[in-house]
């Protein structure tokens, strides 16, 4: 994956970004702002990476949107929270860089007329009970965007599954309310707003995007203003290194020909993780997590990680992922379960018919417990009341599961808990005992086994009309069991980087000219997940840091220690 630098260049730029997700785009915008000529090379036929198909949350404490709402934090509280999460597994300098440069990243993006955000107030940090955690949350999202403004680039934008019927667009806050359409007046009002949006879109012929798609569209518009080209269908095949071992460019395949692209001041690898590489999943991920139920971009097969490793780069966190309990749709798609695990009249059980963790806990923690106990697959058990009241895996409240779910053995239905247990192959008496015990917790409002509903995070997607928003009795037939797979939003492991986003060798020295961010790099969150958008936020921040470091190197303002 590396080529000598003796030949000339077909194209040359100051800074080359490989990958067009949030981290790559943020880096390119920073590089352009710093006066560097920049190009983004993208393997796929569409831009946006996993960011484009994500919910689009951005977890960056003290960003301008939060500060404008009076929701600023002390640096000490942020570090206390991150220290508790990472448990010493992440170098302090990396954590410092994220905390200190996060606001700067968002301030730079805010210079563009296109980059506008809103606070997802109430979407708690994933561990708000920890020191420094925030029950009101620190996540922001891009404002909805009419993708017609992209012009020709609209057809090259990666689609996602968040677009509703008839052009309905839904933000994170909207979804929180709409999920309670059968339970609260706020939910009913949200449905009225949704109907108005459908009518408005039909009249105004808008192509509204939200979430990750809105974020990517806005960043693409900013790149257009900055004059940064994005080359699609241009996979990187090699890193180019000089005789001293410095990375000086890349080789890409573009329009059927090999193109050598020089990078005077650095190459940033933002190619995602190894989500869809069978070989790497088998080699690195734990038993139970190797089957591919990933919601990451299909192009993510570890290209950047392999390229860096070929130059002697160190790796870390390769046995972990941004895990997500998921349902395998009969048509082949992976459906992440976020709000669904907060449905009150439901439990998730292992093959022995018992609960094994707090069902409403943050998804990475849920799957860590699932893998540790070997509970693969698990079963989501709920009653008719749950199906009538709440959405589940893109099935609306009260709507039936498509018969293909039953035919594939993904969903089972029965008139009694014992009969349901027989269908899914778990002990009937044990499952009945589990449900009875849970029903007792629902009556008292306190889960003394796993603390479900104790955390503000648990309660965010719960039912506010109940004593405990996450607990209700499972008593109304028919009963349903849905097979739960170990899915992921991408892998966590990757190239070890320093606080400047430089890729490091096993001996701790930097590979000159090579940077990495996002899931190509070892996660700055360690084995944890700070809050909504704690994948995209750090990817953007360390992309920004890489570009700033490269710009400082150009002007000669980098110190001997590597700091600009």
C-alpha positions in Angstrom: 0.0 0.0 0.0 3.0 2.4 -0.4 4.8 3.6 -3.4 8.1 5.5 -3.8 8.0 9.2 -4.5 10.5 9.3 -7.3 8.0 9.8 -10.2 6.3 13.1 -10.9 2.8 14.0 -10.0 -0.3 14.1 -12.2 -1.9 16.5 -9.7 -0.5 18.3 -6.7 -2.1 20.0 -3.7 -1.0 21.2 -0.3 -3.3 18.8 1.6 -5.0 15.7 0.4 -8.1 14.3 2.3 -9.0 10.7 1.7 -12.7 10.2 2.6 -15.7 12.5 2.4 -17.4 12.0 5.8 -17.8 14.6 8.5 -14.1 14.3 9.6 -12.8 14.6 6.1 -15.0 17.5 5.1 -14.2 19.4 8.3 -10.5 18.9 7.6 -10.8 20.1 4.0 -12.7 23.2 5.1 -10.1 24.0 7.8 -7.3 23.5 5.3 -8.9 25.8 2.8 -9.4 28.4 5.5 -5.7 28.1 6.4 -4.7 28.8 2.8 -3.9 25.3 1.7 -4.9 24.0 -1.7 -7.0 20.9 -0.9 -8.8 18.0 -2.6 -11.1 15.4 -1.1 -10.8 12.0 -2.8 -13.7 9.6 -2.2 -13.8 5.9 -3.0 -17.6 5.7 -3.4 -20.0 7.0 -6.1 -21.5 9.3 -3.5 -20.1 11.6 -0.8 -20.9 11.7 2.9 -19.5 8.5 4.3 -21.2 7.0 7.4 -21.9 10.6 8.5 -24.4 11.0 5.7 -26.4 8.0 6.7 -26.2 8.7 10.5 -28.5 10.7 12.8 -26.0 13.5 12.4 -25.5 14.4 16.1 -22.4 16.3 17.0 -21.0 15.9 20.5 -18.5 18.8 21.1 -18.8 20.5 24.5 -18.7 24.3 24.7 -19.5 24.8 21.0 -21.0 28.1 19.9 -24.5 26.8 19.7 -24.5 25.6 23.3 -22.8 28.8 24.5 -25.5 30.9 22.8 -28.1 29.0 24.9 -26.1 29.7 28.1 -25.1 26.0 28.3 -21.4 26.3 28.6 -19.2 24.0 30.8 -16.1 24.4 32.8 -13.1 22.7 31.2 -12.6 20.7 34.4 -16.1 19.2 34.3 -15.7 18.1 30.7 -12.3 16.5 31.4 -13.7 14.9 34.5 -16.4 13.3 32.4 -14.0 12.1 29.7 -11.5 10.8 32.3 -14.3 8.7 33.9 -15.3 7.4 30.5 -11.9 6.6 29.1 -10.4 5.1 32.3 -6.8 6.0 31.4 -6.9 4.2 28.0 -6.6 7.4 26.0 -3.6 9.8 26.3 -4.4 12.9 28.2 -2.9 15.0 25.4 -5.6 13.6 23.0 -8.4 14.4 25.4 -7.0 17.9 26.0 -6.8 18.5 22.2 -10.4 17.4 21.8 -11.7 19.6 24.6 -9.7 22.6 23.7 -10.0 22.5 19.9 -13.7 21.4 19.7 -15.1 24.9 20.1 -12.5 26.2 17.7 -13.6 23.7 15.1 -17.2 24.7 15.3 -16.3 28.4 15.3 -14.4 27.9 12.0 -17.3 26.0 10.5 -19.7 28.7 11.6 -17.8 31.2 9.4 -19.6 29.6 6.4 -23.1 30.9 5.6 -24.2 27.3 5.3 -23.2 25.9 8.6 -26.1 26.3 11.1 -26.9 24.2 14.1 -29.4 23.7 16.8 -29.2 22.2 20.3 -31.0 18.9 20.9 -32.0 20.0 24.3 -32.8 17.1 26.7 -31.0 14.4 24.7 -28.8 13.5 27.7 -25.1 12.6 27.7 -25.0 8.8 27.7 -23.8 8.8 31.3 -25.3 12.0 32.9 -24.9 10.5 36.3 -21.1 10.6 36.1 -19.2 13.7 37.3 -19.3 16.2 34.4 -22.2 14.5 32.7 -25.1 16.6 31.5 -28.8 15.5 31.7 -29.8 18.2 29.2 -27.1 16.9 26.8 -24.4 18.6 24.7 -25.5 17.3 21.3 -26.2 19.7 18.4 -27.5 18.9 14.9 -27.5 20.7 11.6 -30.6 22.6 10.7 -32.8 21.0 8.0 -31.6 21.8 4.5 -33.2 21.9 1.1 -30.8 19.7 -1.0 -32.0 21.3 -4.2 -29.5 24.0 -3.4 -26.7 21.5 -4.1 -27.5 21.6 -7.8 -25.8 18.8 -9.7 -24.2 17.6 -6.5 -27.6 16.6 -5.1 -27.6 13.4 -7.1 -24.2 12.4 -5.7 -25.2 12.8 -2.1 -25.5 9.5 -0.1 -29.1 8.9 0.9 -30.2 7.7 4.3 -33.2 6.0 5.9 -34.4 9.1 7.8 -36.4 10.5 5.0 -40.1 10.0 5.6 -43.0 9.3 3.2 -44.0 12.1 0.8 -40.9 14.1 1.7 -41.6 14.3 5.4 -38.5 15.5 7.3 -37.9 14.8 10.9 -35.2 16.2 13.2 -33.9 14.4 16.3 -36.2 16.5 18.5 -39.1 15.8 16.2 -38.6 12.1 16.4 -38.5 12.2 20.2 -42.0 13.8 20.1 -43.4 11.7 17.3 -42.5 8.5 19.0 -45.1 9.4 21.6 -47.8 10.3 19.0 -50.2 7.8 20.7 -49.3 8.9 24.2 -48.9 12.7 24.6 -50.3 15.9 23.3 -46.8 17.0 22.3 -46.6 13.8 20.1 -50.0 14.6 18.6 -48.9 18.1 17.8 -45.8 16.8 16.2 -47.9 14.7 13.9 -49.8 17.8 12.9 -46.6 19.6 12.1 -45.5 16.6 10.1 -48.6 16.7 8.0 -48.1 20.4 7.4 -44.5 19.7 6.3 -45.7 17.1 3.8 -48.2 19.6 2.3 -45.7 22.4 2.3 -43.1 20.3 0.5 -45.6 19.3 -2.2 -46.4 22.9 -2.8 -42.9 24.3 -2.6 -41.2 21.3 -4.2 -38.5 21.2 -1.5 -36.1 18.3 -1.0 -35.6 18.7 2.8 -32.9 16.7 4.6 -32.2 16.4 8.3 -29.7 14.6 10.5 -26.4 13.4 8.9 -27.7 14.1 5.4 -28.4 17.8 6.3 -24.9 18.1 7.9 -23.2 16.6 4.9 -25.2 18.8 2.4 -24.3 21.9 4.4 -20.6 21.0 4.5 -20.7 20.2 0.7 -22.0 23.7 0.1 -19.3 25.2 2.3 -16.7 23.2 0.3 -18.1 24.6 -3.0 -17.8 28.1 -1.6 -14.2 27.4 -0.6 -13.3 26.0 -4.0 -12.4 22.5 -2.7 -13.0 19.8 -5.3 -14.4 16.4 -4.3 -13.4 13.5 -6.5 -15.9 10.7 -6.5 -15.2 7.1 -7.7 -11.5 7.8 -6.8 -10.3 5.0 -4.4 -6.9 5.4 -2.9 -4.7 2.5 -3.9 -1.4 3.5 -2.3 0.3 6.0 -0.1 3.4 7.6 -1.6 6.5 7.9 0.6 9.9 9.4 0.0 13.3 7.9 0.8 13.0 9.4 4.4 9.7 7.6 5.0 7.6 10.8 4.7 4.2 10.5 3.1 4.2 12.9 0.2 1.0 11.9 -1.7 -1.4 9.2 -2.7 -2.2 7.1 -5.8 -5.8 6.9 -6.8 -7.8 5.3 -9.5 -9.8 8.0 -11.3 -12.0 7.6 -14.4 -10.2 4.4 -15.2 -6.7 5.7 -14.9 -4.0 5.8 -12.3 -3.4 9.3 -10.9 -0.5 10.2 -8.7 -1.6 13.1 -6.4 1.1 15.0 -4.5 0.5 16.3 -1.0 3.0 19.0 -0.2 2.1 19.2 3.5 0.1 16.1 4.4 -2.4 13.4 3.7 -5.3 12.8 6.0 -6.9 9.3 6.1 -10.6 9.6 6.9 -11.7 6.4 5.2 -13.8 5.0 8.1 -13.3 1.7 9.9 -13.3 -1.9 8.8 -17.1 -2.3 9.2 -17.6 -4.4 6.1 -14.3 -6.3 5.9 -15.1 -10.0 6.7 -11.4 -10.7 7.2 -10.7 -7.9 9.6 -13.9 -8.5 11.5 -12.9 -12.1 11.9 -9.4 -11.2 13.0 -10.1 -8.4 15.4 -13.6 -8.4 16.8 -14.8 -10.6 19.6 -16.9 -13.7 19.2 -20.5 -12.7 18.8 -19.6 -9.5 17.0 -18.0 -10.8 13.9 -21.1 -11.3 11.8 -21.6 -8.2 9.7 -24.7 -6.3 10.8 -23.0 -2.9 10.4 -24.9 0.3 9.5 -21.6 1.9 8.4 -21.0 3.0 4.8 -20.5 0.0 2.5 -17.1 1.3 1.3 -15.7 1.0 4.8 -13.4 -2.0 4.6 -10.4 -0.7 6.5 -8.4 0.8 3.5 -6.9 3.6 5.6 -6.1 1.4 8.5 -4.3 -1.2 6.3 -2.4 1.6 4.4 -1.1 3.1 7.7 -0.3 -0.3 9.1 1.9 -1.0 6.1 4.0 2.0 7.1 4.5 0.6 10.6 1.6 2.4 12.3 0.4 1.2 15.7 -3.2 0.1 16.2 -5.5 0.3 19.2 -9.1 -0.6 20.2 -9.3 -3.1 17.3 -11.5 -5.4 19.3 -14.3 -2.9 19.8 -16.9 -1.1 17.8 -19.6 1.5 18.1 -22.0 -1.3 18.9 -25.7 -1.1 18.3 -28.4 -3.6 19.1 -30.1 -4.1 15.7 -32.8 -5.9 13.8 -31.9 -7.6 10.5 -34.6 -6.5 8.1 -35.8 -9.3 5.7 -34.7 -7.2 2.8 -31.2 -7.1 4.1 -30.9 -3.7 5.9 -29.7 -3.3 9.4 -32.1 -1.4 11.6 -30.5 0.1 14.7 -32.6 0.0 17.9 -32.3 3.3 19.9 -35.7 4.5 21.1 -37.2 1.0 20.9 -35.2 -0.3 23.9 -37.0 2.3 26.0 -40.5 0.9 25.2 -42.0 0.4 28.7 -43.9 -2.9 28.3 -40.9 -4.9 27.0 -37.8 -6.9 28.1 -34.8 -8.2 26.3 -33.7 -11.7 27.3 -30.9 -14.1 26.4 -31.3 -17.7 25.2 -32.1 -18.8 28.8 -35.1 -16.5 29.0 -33.6 -14.1 31.5 -32.7 -10.4 31.4 -29.0 -9.6 31.4 -28.7 -5.9 31.6 -30.6 -2.6 31.6 -32.4 -2.6 28.2 -32.6 1.2 28.0 -28.9 1.7 28.6 -26.6 3.4 26.0 -26.2 1.0 23.1 -22.5 0.4 23.3 -22.9 -0.6 27.0 -25.8 -2.8 26.2 -23.9 -4.7 23.6 -20.8 -4.9 25.8 -22.9 -6.7 28.3 -24.5 -8.8 25.6 -21.1 -9.9 24.3 -19.6 -10.5 27.7 -22.4 -12.9 28.5 -22.5 -14.6 25.1 -26.1 -13.5 24.7 -26.2 -13.7 20.9 -28.8 -13.5 19.6 -31.1 -11.9 22.2 -34.8 -11.6 22.1 -36.9 -8.4 22.4 -40.2 -9.5 24.1 -43.2 -7.1 24.2 -47.0 -7.2 24.3 -49.8 -5.9 22.1 -50.0 -2.7 24.2 -46.4 -2.0 23.2 -47.1 -2.5 19.5 -50.2 -0.3 19.6 -48.5 2.6 21.4 -44.9 2.9 20.1 -42.9 2.6 16.8 -40.5 -0.3 16.5 -37.8 -0.9 13.8 -39.4 1.5 11.4 -42.9 -0.1 11.9 -45.4 2.5 13.0 -47.5 2.1 16.2 -50.4 -0.3 15.6 -49.1 -1.4 12.2 -48.4 -5.1 11.7 -45.0 -6.6 11.0 -44.6 -7.6 7.4 -45.1 -11.3 6.9 -41.5 -11.6 5.7 -40.4 -10.9 9.3 -42.2 -14.0 10.4 -41.1 -16.1 7.5 -37.5 -15.3 8.2 -37.8 -16.1 11.9 -37.0 -12.5 12.9 -40.4 -12.0 14.6 -42.6 -14.5 16.5 -46.1 -14.0 17.8 -48.1 -16.0 20.3 -51.1 -15.8 22.6 -49.2 -16.6 25.7 -45.7 -16.1 27.1 -45.1 -19.9 27.4 -46.1 -20.4 23.7 -43.8 -17.5 22.7 -41.0 -19.1 24.6 -41.4 -22.4 22.8 -41.3 -20.6 19.4 -37.9 -18.9 20.2 -36.4 -21.9 22.0 -36.1 -20.5 25.5 -37.4 -22.2 28.7 -41.1 -21.3 29.1 -41.2 -21.2 32.9 -38.1 -19.0 33.0 -39.4 -16.5 30.5 -42.7 -16.4 32.4 -40.9 -15.8 35.7 -38.8 -13.0 34.0 -41.9 -11.3 32.8 -43.7 -11.6 36.1 -40.7 -10.2 38.0 -40.5 -7.3 35.5 -44.2 -6.6 35.9 -43.6 -6.2 39.6 -41.0 -3.6 39.0 -43.4 -1.8 36.6 -46.0 -1.7 39.4 -43.6 -0.1 41.9 -41.8 2.0 39.3 -38.4 0.7 40.4 -36.2 -1.8 38.6 -34.1 -3.2 41.5 -32.3 -5.7 39.2 -30.8 -3.3 36.6 -31.9 0.2 37.4 -33.8 0.7 34.2 -35.2 4.3 34.1 -32.9 5.6 36.8 -30.8 7.6 34.3 -31.9 10.7 32.4 -30.6 9.0 29.3 -32.9 6.0 29.8 -35.9 8.3 30.3 -35.3 10.5 27.1 -37.1 8.0 24.8 -39.4 6.7 27.6 -43.1 7.3 28.0 -43.6 10.4 30.2 -47.1 9.4 31.2 -45.9 6.5 33.3 -44.5 6.5 36.9 -41.2 5.2 35.5 -41.0 6.1 31.8 -39.3 2.8 31.0 -41.4 0.4 32.9 -44.9 -0.9 32.2 -46.5 -4.3 32.7 -46.3 -6.9 29.9 -49.8 -8.3 30.1 -51.8 -7.9 26.9 -51.8 -10.7 24.3 -50.7 -11.3 21.7 -47.0 -11.3 22.7 -44.1 -10.7 20.3 -40.5 -11.7 20.3 -38.0 -10.0 17.9 -34.5 -11.4 17.3 -31.8 -8.9 18.2 -28.5 -9.0 16.5 -25.1 -7.5 17.5 -24.9 -4.6 15.1 -22.7 -1.6 14.9 -22.4 2.0 13.6 -18.8 1.4 12.6 -15.7 0.0 14.3 -13.7 1.8 17.0 -10.2 0.5 16.4 -7.7 2.1 14.1 -4.4 4.0 13.7 -2.9 5.4 16.9 -2.6 9.1 16.6 -1.2 11.9 18.8 -2.8 15.1 19.8 -2.0 16.6 16.4 -3.8 13.8 14.6 -0.4 12.5 13.3 -0.2 8.7 12.8 2.2 7.1 15.2 4.5 4.0 14.9 4.7 1.3 17.5 7.7 3.2 19.0 5.7 6.4 19.4 7.3 8.3 16.6 5.2 10.1 14.1 5.0 9.1 10.4 5.8 12.4 8.8 3.1 13.7 6.5 0.4 11.2 7.6 -2.7 12.1 9.7 -5.9 10.2 10.5 -9.3 10.9 12.0 -12.7 9.4 12.6 -13.0 5.6 12.6 -9.7 5.3 10.7 -8.0 6.3 14.0 -8.2 4.7 17.4 -11.2 6.1 19.2 -10.6 9.1 21.5 -13.7 7.9 23.4 -11.9 4.6 24.2 -14.3 1.8 24.8 -17.1 4.2 25.8 -19.5 6.7 24.2 -19.9 10.2 25.7 -23.2 11.2 24.1 -25.2 11.6 20.9 -22.7 12.4 18.1 -19.5 11.3 20.0 -18.4 9.6 16.8 -18.9 12.6 14.4 -17.8 15.3 16.8 -14.3 13.9 17.5 -13.9 13.0 13.8 -14.5 16.7 12.9 -12.3 18.0 15.6 -9.3 15.8 14.8 -9.8 16.5 11.1 -9.6 20.2 11.9 -6.5 19.7 14.1 -4.8 17.7 11.4 -5.3 20.5 8.8 -4.2 23.2 11.2 -1.0 21.2 12.0 -0.3 20.8 8.3 -0.8 24.5 7.7 1.6 25.3 10.5 4.2 23.0 9.0 3.9 24.9 5.7 4.7 28.2 7.4 7.4 26.7 9.5 5.6 27.5 12.8 5.7 23.9 14.1 8.0 23.5 17.0 10.5 20.6 17.4 7.9 18.8 19.5 5.4 19.0 16.7 3.0 21.6 18.2 1.9 24.6 16.1 
